[in-house]
Amino acid sequence: MVRQGKGDVVITDVRMPVGEPHRTGIDMLPDIHLARPDLPVIVISAQNTLTTAVRAGEAGAYEYLAKPFDLDILLEHVAKSLARAGKMPDEIDKDTSERDAEHFIGTSPAMQDITARWPGW
């Protein structure tokens, strides 16, 4: 999806539930930045260590949030990253949001809360 130019922000966990078990969300950052250098990536993790935060920053993460985090803070970082890219939530391409919904990974109550607060997702 990133290579196809889809999406305005990537939110990734350090631990990935699918794909290569030895690759983390941080490991994906160079590939994401190579494909789309200006695409902001927010990394989240329950591995709340200084090393993890530093690795995320060194890999080019726009922001790092340790779990548990306040949903409003995550949404604030998403809004700031969109504003920095010259976009606002109401300007996101809503024509593709429903079509791409099957690519949205996150069915936890917290992720459902995000989609309820920001219906354009």
C-alpha positions in Angstrom: 0.0 0.0 0.0 2.8 2.4 0.8 4.5 1.8 -2.5 1.2 2.4 -4.3 1.0 5.8 -2.6 -1.9 4.9 -0.4 -2.4 6.3 3.1 -1.4 9.5 4.7 0.1 8.2 8.0 1.4 4.8 9.1 0.8 3.7 12.6 2.8 0.5 13.4 3.5 -1.5 16.4 7.0 -2.7 17.0 5.8 -6.3 17.3 4.2 -7.5 14.1 1.5 -10.2 14.4 1.8 -11.3 10.7 4.5 -11.7 8.2 8.2 -12.4 8.9 8.4 -13.1 12.7 11.9 -11.6 12.9 10.9 -8.2 11.3 9.6 -5.5 13.5 7.7 -2.3 12.8 11.0 -0.5 13.2 12.7 -2.8 10.7 10.1 -1.7 8.1 10.9 2.1 8.5 13.8 2.2 6.0 11.6 0.5 3.3 8.7 2.9 4.0 11.0 5.9 3.8 12.6 4.6 0.7 9.2 4.3 -1.0 7.7 7.5 0.4 10.3 9.7 2.2 7.7 12.2 3.5 5.2 9.6 4.8 5.0 10.0 8.6 5.3 6.8 10.7 4.1 6.6 14.3 5.6 3.7 16.1 3.8 2.3 19.2 5.1 -0.4 21.5 4.5 -2.1 24.8 8.3 -2.6 24.9 8.7 0.7 26.8 12.5 0.9 26.8 14.8 3.8 26.0 16.5 1.5 23.5 13.3 0.9 21.6 12.4 4.6 21.5 15.9 5.5 20.3 15.9 2.8 17.6 12.5 4.1 16.4 13.9 7.6 16.2 17.1 6.6 14.5 15.1 4.7 11.9 13.1 7.8 11.1 9.9 7.5 13.1 7.8 10.7 13.2 6.8 9.8 16.7 7.1 7.0 19.3 4.4 6.2 21.8 4.7 3.7 24.6 1.7 1.6 25.5 -0.5 2.2 27.2 -1.1 5.6 25.6 -4.0 8.1 25.6 -6.0 7.8 22.4 -6.3 11.6 22.2 -2.5 11.9 22.2 -2.2 9.4 19.3 -4.9 11.4 17.4 -3.1 14.6 18.2 0.2 13.2 16.7 -1.7 12.0 13.6 -3.3 15.4 13.2 0.1 17.1 13.6 1.7 14.8 11.0 -1.1 15.5 8.6 -0.8 19.2 9.1 2.9 19.1 8.5 2.2 17.3 5.2 -0.3 20.0 4.3 -3.4 17.8 4.9 -6.1 17.9 7.5 -8.4 15.0 8.5 -11.3 16.3 6.6 -9.2 16.5 3.4 -8.1 12.9 3.4 -9.3 11.0 0.4 -12.5 9.5 1.6 -13.2 7.8 -1.7 -10.5 5.3 -0.9 -11.1 5.0 2.8 -14.0 2.5 2.5 -12.3 0.6 -0.4 -9.1 0.3 1.6 -10.8 -0.6 4.9 -9.9 -4.2 4.5 -6.2 -3.2 4.7 -6.7 -1.5 8.0 -5.4 -3.7 10.7 -6.7 -3.2 14.1 -9.9 -4.6 15.6 -9.1 -4.0 19.2 -11.5 -1.8 21.2 -8.8 0.9 21.2 -8.6 0.9 17.4 -12.4 0.8 17.1 -12.5 3.9 19.4 -10.1 5.7 17.0 -12.3 4.9 14.0 -15.4 6.0 15.9 -13.7 9.3 16.8 -12.4 9.9 13.3 -15.0 8.4 10.9 -13.0 9.2 7.7 -10.6 6.3 8.6 
